[in-house]
Amino acid sequence: MTEPGSKTIDLNADMGERSMHIADDIALLQFVTSTSIACGGHAGDEATARTLIQHADRLSRNVGAHPSYPDRANFGRSRLDISISALHACLCEQLACLMQIAHDEGAQLRHVKPHGALYHAASDDLDVADAIARAVQDTDPSLRLVAAAGSLALAHWRAQGQAVAAEGFADRTYEPTGLLRSRTHDDALLDDPDAAAHQALAIARDHIVTAYDGTTIPLACQTICIHSDTPNALAIARAVRATLEAHTITVAPF
């Protein structure tokens, strides 16, 4: 039982994006409490998704979908000029595909976290945000949508009555505006386990994050992400989990 006044946080990781590294993803599942699995848009395949769902379900991890723009060539990190109707149809297809695999394995999807450029586009284009929300409504309205803490997408979905989870990042640096620092910068990633653990602790315990220039930003989150393709991801996850628990923060699914 959680003690009165204690804090709880979910740790999530985006997985299934590199089939040749599936063993690394499986190892990462030891330390996180939720996983968002690629479902074909930017990466992923049925065999990888099925294996990860099996392992995640066995460990009682939250399983979610990680859909994206249909852009495997750029790993979903470039914004596509695609119609809203085409985007909606593509997202429905990705969600239905992963949902069927989960159903086959006796598991249930719990959330949807857009990937890469789609994640960011939803926070400056409400048509994109609505396409994502409609795809969820058309496949499984009970699914929770994950978006960056403080983002326009999060506020928009919440106002529509959609279940949401606010997300922060252990392994990414922040701009003073509260946005993630672009991956075009050399300091966009926090690949030092101690630094990532320190940032995760500040987010979970103090509800703040320090931007790359030293600015302190309020950041209230329910879940903290560790990317599976960040260098040292496994060491980062181990350090983050150990640090949070050492400071009496309960790590549990959202």
C-alpha positions as CSV (number, residue, x, y, z in Angstrom):
1,M,0.0,0.0,0.0
2,T,1.3,3.5,-0.9
3,E,2.1,5.6,2.2
4,P,0.1,8.9,2.7
5,G,1.9,11.7,0.9
6,S,4.1,9.4,-1.1
7,K,4.6,9.9,-4.9
8,T,3.9,7.5,-7.7
9,I,5.2,7.6,-11.3
10,D,5.0,5.3,-14.3
11,L,8.1,4.6,-16.3
12,N,7.6,3.9,-20.0
13,A,9.7,2.9,-22.9
14,D,9.1,3.0,-26.7
15,M,9.9,-0.5,-28.0
16,G,9.7,-2.8,-31.0
17,E,11.5,-0.3,-33.3
18,R,14.5,-2.4,-34.0
19,S,13.8,-6.1,-34.4
20,M,17.5,-7.1,-34.3
21,H,17.7,-5.6,-30.8
22,I,14.6,-7.2,-29.4
23,A,16.6,-8.8,-26.6
24,D,17.5,-5.3,-25.4
25,D,13.9,-4.3,-25.3
26,I,13.0,-7.4,-23.3
27,A,15.7,-6.6,-20.8
28,L,14.4,-3.0,-20.5
29,L,11.0,-4.4,-19.5
30,Q,12.5,-5.4,-16.2
31,F,12.7,-1.7,-15.1
32,V,9.8,0.1,-16.8
33,T,6.1,-0.3,-16.0
34,S,4.7,0.6,-19.4
35,T,5.7,0.0,-23.0
36,S,4.5,1.6,-26.2
37,I,5.1,-0.7,-29.1
38,A,5.7,0.3,-32.7
39,C,2.9,-0.8,-35.0
40,G,4.3,-0.5,-38.5
41,G,4.1,3.2,-39.3
42,H,7.8,4.2,-38.6
43,A,9.1,0.8,-37.5
44,G,8.1,-2.6,-36.2
45,D,6.7,-5.9,-37.4
46,E,4.2,-8.5,-36.3
47,A,6.7,-11.0,-34.8
48,T,8.5,-8.3,-32.8
49,A,5.3,-6.9,-31.5
50,R,3.9,-10.3,-30.6
51,T,7.1,-11.2,-28.6
52,L,7.1,-8.0,-26.7
53,I,3.4,-8.2,-25.8
54,Q,4.0,-11.7,-24.5
55,H,6.9,-10.6,-22.3
56,A,5.1,-7.4,-21.2
57,D,2.0,-9.2,-20.2
58,R,3.9,-11.8,-18.3
59,L,5.5,-9.0,-16.3
60,S,2.2,-7.2,-15.8
61,R,3.4,-4.1,-17.8
62,N,1.0,-1.7,-19.4
63,V,1.0,-2.3,-23.1
64,G,0.2,0.5,-25.5
65,A,0.4,1.4,-29.2
66,H,3.1,3.7,-30.7
67,P,1.7,4.8,-34.0
68,S,3.3,7.3,-36.3
69,Y,3.2,8.9,-39.7
70,P,3.6,6.2,-42.3
71,D,7.3,7.0,-42.9
72,R,9.7,4.1,-42.3
73,A,12.3,5.8,-44.4
74,N,12.7,8.6,-41.9
75,F,11.8,6.6,-38.8
76,G,8.7,8.8,-38.4
77,R,10.8,11.8,-37.4
78,S,9.8,14.0,-40.3
79,R,6.5,15.7,-40.6
80,L,4.5,14.4,-43.6
81,D,2.3,16.4,-45.9
82,I,-0.6,14.0,-45.7
83,S,-4.3,14.7,-45.6
84,I,-6.1,14.4,-42.3
85,S,-8.4,11.7,-43.6
86,A,-5.4,9.7,-44.8
87,L,-3.7,10.1,-41.5
88,H,-6.8,9.0,-39.6
89,A,-7.2,5.9,-41.8
90,C,-3.5,5.0,-41.4
91,L,-3.7,5.4,-37.6
92,C,-6.8,3.3,-37.4
93,E,-5.0,0.6,-39.4
94,Q,-1.9,0.7,-37.1
95,L,-4.0,0.6,-33.9
96,A,-6.2,-2.3,-35.2
97,C,-3.2,-4.3,-36.2
98,L,-1.5,-4.1,-32.7
99,M,-4.9,-4.6,-31.0
100,Q,-5.4,-7.8,-32.9
101,I,-2.0,-9.1,-31.9
102,A,-2.7,-8.2,-28.3
103,H,-6.1,-9.9,-28.4
104,D,-4.4,-13.1,-29.9
105,E,-2.1,-13.1,-26.9
106,G,-4.8,-12.6,-24.3
107,A,-3.5,-9.1,-23.6
108,Q,-5.2,-5.7,-23.7
109,L,-3.8,-2.4,-24.9
110,R,-4.1,0.4,-22.3
111,H,-2.8,3.5,-24.1
112,V,-1.7,5.2,-27.3
113,K,1.4,7.3,-27.6
114,P,2.1,8.9,-30.9
115,H,5.7,8.7,-32.2
116,G,8.2,11.3,-33.2
117,A,7.0,14.0,-35.6
118,L,3.3,13.0,-35.1
119,Y,3.7,13.4,-31.3
120,H,5.0,17.0,-31.9
121,A,2.6,17.8,-34.7
122,A,-0.4,17.1,-32.5
123,S,0.7,19.9,-30.2
124,D,0.7,22.6,-32.8
125,D,-2.0,21.4,-35.1
126,L,-5.4,20.6,-33.6
127,D,-6.5,18.9,-36.8
128,V,-3.7,16.3,-36.3
129,A,-4.6,16.0,-32.6
130,D,-8.2,15.4,-33.6
131,A,-7.2,12.7,-36.2
132,I,-5.4,10.9,-33.4
133,A,-8.3,11.1,-31.0
134,R,-10.8,10.0,-33.7
135,A,-8.6,7.0,-34.4
136,V,-8.7,6.0,-30.8
137,Q,-12.5,6.6,-30.6
138,D,-13.0,4.4,-33.7
139,T,-10.9,1.5,-32.4
140,D,-11.1,1.5,-28.6
141,P,-12.4,4.7,-26.7
142,S,-11.0,3.3,-23.4
143,L,-7.4,3.8,-24.5
144,R,-5.5,6.6,-22.8
145,L,-3.7,9.1,-24.9
146,V,-0.1,10.0,-23.9
147,A,1.2,13.5,-24.7
148,A,3.9,15.8,-23.4
149,A,3.2,17.5,-20.1
150,G,1.9,21.1,-20.7
151,S,1.3,20.5,-24.4
152,L,-1.6,21.8,-26.5
153,A,-2.5,18.2,-27.4
154,L,-2.8,17.1,-23.8
155,A,-5.1,20.1,-22.9
156,H,-7.2,19.6,-26.1
157,W,-7.7,15.9,-25.5
158,R,-8.5,16.4,-21.8
159,A,-11.1,19.1,-22.7
160,Q,-12.8,16.6,-25.0
161,G,-13.1,14.2,-22.2
162,Q,-10.4,11.8,-23.5
163,A,-8.4,9.9,-20.8
164,V,-4.8,11.2,-21.0
165,A,-1.4,10.8,-19.3
166,A,1.1,13.7,-19.1
167,E,4.6,12.6,-20.1
168,G,8.1,13.8,-19.2
169,F,11.5,12.5,-20.4
170,A,14.4,11.2,-18.5
171,D,16.8,11.0,-21.5
172,R,16.0,14.2,-23.4
173,T,17.0,17.8,-22.7
174,Y,14.5,20.6,-22.6
175,E,14.3,24.1,-24.1
176,P,13.4,27.0,-21.7
177,T,9.9,26.9,-23.3
178,G,9.3,23.4,-22.0
179,L,9.6,21.8,-25.4
180,L,12.1,19.0,-26.1
181,R,15.4,20.2,-27.5
182,S,15.6,19.2,-31.2
183,R,17.6,16.1,-32.0
184,T,19.6,18.2,-34.4
185,H,21.5,19.5,-31.4
186,D,24.4,17.5,-30.0
187,D,23.0,17.9,-26.4
188,A,19.5,16.7,-27.2
189,L,20.0,13.4,-25.5
190,L,20.9,12.6,-21.9
191,D,22.8,9.3,-22.3
192,D,24.5,9.5,-19.0
193,P,22.6,7.3,-16.5
194,D,23.3,9.5,-13.5
195,A,22.2,12.6,-15.3
196,A,19.0,10.9,-16.6
197,A,18.2,9.6,-13.1
198,H,18.7,13.0,-11.6
199,Q,16.3,14.5,-14.2
200,A,13.7,11.8,-13.6
201,L,13.9,12.3,-9.9
202,A,13.3,16.1,-10.3
203,I,10.3,15.4,-12.5
204,A,8.8,12.8,-10.2
205,R,9.5,14.3,-6.8
206,D,9.6,18.0,-7.4
207,H,7.5,18.4,-10.6
208,I,10.3,20.4,-12.3
209,V,12.9,20.0,-15.0
210,T,16.0,22.1,-15.7
211,A,16.4,23.2,-19.3
212,Y,19.7,23.0,-21.1
213,D,20.4,26.7,-20.3
214,G,19.6,26.2,-16.5
215,T,16.1,27.5,-16.6
216,T,13.8,25.7,-14.2
217,I,10.4,24.6,-15.7
218,P,7.3,23.3,-13.9
219,L,6.5,19.8,-15.2
220,A,3.7,17.7,-13.7
221,C,3.8,14.2,-15.2
222,Q,2.2,10.8,-14.7
223,T,4.8,9.0,-16.7
224,I,8.4,9.3,-17.6
225,C,9.9,8.0,-20.9
226,I,13.2,6.3,-21.5
227,H,13.7,5.7,-25.2
228,S,14.9,2.2,-26.0
229,D,17.2,3.5,-28.7
230,T,19.0,6.0,-26.5
231,P,22.6,5.0,-26.0
232,N,22.9,3.3,-22.6
233,A,19.1,2.8,-22.4
234,L,19.3,-0.2,-20.1
235,A,21.8,1.4,-17.7
236,I,19.6,4.5,-17.8
237,A,16.5,2.6,-16.9
238,R,18.3,0.7,-14.1
239,A,19.6,4.0,-12.7
240,V,16.3,5.8,-13.0
241,R,14.3,3.1,-11.3
242,A,16.9,2.6,-8.5
243,T,17.1,6.4,-7.8
244,L,13.3,6.9,-7.7
245,E,12.8,3.9,-5.3
246,A,15.7,5.1,-3.2
247,H,13.8,8.3,-2.7
248,T,10.6,6.5,-1.7
249,I,8.8,7.1,-5.0
250,T,6.6,4.3,-6.1
251,V,7.1,3.1,-9.6
252,A,3.9,1.7,-10.9
253,P,1.8,1.7,-14.1
254,F,-0.4,4.8,-14.7
